[in-house]
Amino acid sequence: MSRRSDEWARRSEGDDESSRTERRRHGFGSAILGLGVLSLGAVMLLDNFGVVDGEELFDFWPAFLILIGVSHLVRPAGSRRVVGGLIWIAVGAIVLLGNLGLISFEIWDLWPVVL
């Protein structure tokens, strides 16, 4: 038997356990992002029905950046990305506060960071 087929046999034996572990590793973080996308879809649907004005809610798009950061923070310890999560939350919070007029900030103020 070749080396590759031996590896395949070992992987297929433990597939059930590894897939359950993989699902557990990203479960709650993925659920947060999923709820964010679901909420966006609900707002778009309500906008089409004329119940809410979607343009007024456009100022809150940085909340999705914050959700991405929170999803990185609530992962289990093995796959948690604390620094990345805090960066997403900080950028989202700054842009959101700028959109709401609470601080003087525009997205173009960050261009030196890219350099």
C-alpha positions as CSV (number, residue, x, y, z in Angstrom):
1,M,0.0,0.0,0.0
2,S,1.3,3.4,-0.8
3,R,2.1,6.1,1.7
4,R,-0.7,8.3,0.3
5,S,-3.4,5.6,0.6
6,D,-2.2,5.0,4.2
7,E,-2.8,8.6,5.1
8,W,-6.2,8.6,3.4
9,A,-7.2,5.5,5.4
10,R,-6.2,7.2,8.7
11,R,-8.1,10.3,7.8
12,S,-11.2,8.5,6.8
13,E,-11.3,6.6,10.1
14,G,-11.2,9.8,12.1
15,D,-13.3,11.9,9.8
16,D,-16.4,12.0,12.0
17,E,-14.4,13.2,15.0
18,S,-12.3,15.7,13.1
19,S,-15.4,17.2,11.4
20,R,-17.2,17.6,14.7
21,T,-14.1,19.3,16.2
22,E,-13.9,21.6,13.2
23,R,-17.5,22.6,13.5
24,R,-17.1,23.2,17.2
25,R,-14.1,25.3,16.6
26,H,-15.9,27.9,14.5
27,G,-19.5,27.4,15.7
28,F,-20.4,30.5,17.7
29,G,-18.3,32.9,15.6
30,S,-19.9,31.7,12.4
31,A,-23.3,32.0,14.0
32,I,-22.6,35.7,14.8
33,L,-21.7,36.4,11.2
34,G,-24.6,34.4,10.0
35,L,-27.0,36.4,12.2
36,G,-25.5,39.6,10.8
37,V,-26.1,38.5,7.2
38,L,-29.6,37.4,8.1
39,S,-30.3,40.8,9.7
40,L,-29.0,42.6,6.6
41,G,-31.3,40.5,4.4
42,A,-34.3,41.2,6.7
43,V,-33.6,45.0,6.5
44,M,-33.3,44.8,2.7
45,L,-36.6,42.9,2.6
46,L,-38.3,45.4,4.9
47,D,-36.9,48.2,2.7
48,N,-38.4,46.7,-0.4
49,F,-41.8,46.5,1.4
50,G,-41.5,50.1,2.4
51,V,-41.5,49.3,6.2
52,V,-38.1,50.9,6.9
53,D,-35.9,53.2,5.0
54,G,-32.7,51.3,4.1
55,E,-30.7,54.5,3.3
56,E,-31.0,55.7,6.8
57,L,-29.5,52.4,8.1
58,F,-26.6,52.6,5.7
59,D,-24.6,54.7,8.2
60,F,-24.5,51.6,10.4
61,W,-22.6,49.4,8.0
62,P,-19.4,49.4,10.2
63,A,-21.4,47.3,12.7
64,F,-20.6,44.4,10.4
65,L,-16.9,45.1,10.9
66,I,-17.5,45.0,14.7
67,L,-19.4,41.7,14.2
68,I,-16.4,40.2,12.4
69,G,-14.2,41.3,15.4
70,V,-16.6,39.8,17.9
71,S,-16.7,36.5,15.9
72,H,-12.9,36.3,16.2
73,L,-13.0,36.9,19.9
74,V,-15.7,34.3,20.8
75,R,-14.1,31.4,19.1
76,P,-12.7,28.6,21.2
77,A,-9.2,29.1,22.6
78,G,-7.5,27.0,19.9
79,S,-8.7,29.1,17.0
80,R,-9.3,32.5,18.8
81,R,-7.7,35.5,17.1
82,V,-7.6,38.2,19.8
83,V,-5.4,40.8,18.1
84,G,-7.3,40.5,14.8
85,G,-10.6,40.7,16.5
86,L,-9.6,43.8,18.5
87,I,-8.4,45.5,15.3
88,W,-11.7,44.7,13.5
89,I,-13.6,46.1,16.5
90,A,-11.5,49.2,16.7
91,V,-11.7,50.1,13.0
92,G,-15.4,49.3,13.0
93,A,-16.0,51.5,16.1
94,I,-14.0,54.4,14.7
95,V,-15.8,54.3,11.3
96,L,-19.2,53.9,13.0
97,L,-18.6,56.9,15.3
98,G,-17.5,58.9,12.3
99,N,-20.6,58.0,10.4
100,L,-22.8,59.0,13.3
101,G,-21.0,62.4,13.6
102,L,-19.7,61.7,17.1
103,I,-16.1,62.1,16.1
104,S,-14.5,63.8,13.1
105,F,-13.3,61.0,11.0
106,E,-13.4,59.8,7.4
107,I,-12.2,56.5,6.0
108,W,-9.6,58.3,3.9
109,D,-7.9,59.4,7.1
110,L,-6.5,55.8,7.4
111,W,-4.6,55.8,4.1
112,P,-1.2,56.3,5.8
113,V,-1.8,53.0,7.6
114,V,-1.9,51.2,4.3
115,L,1.6,52.5,3.4
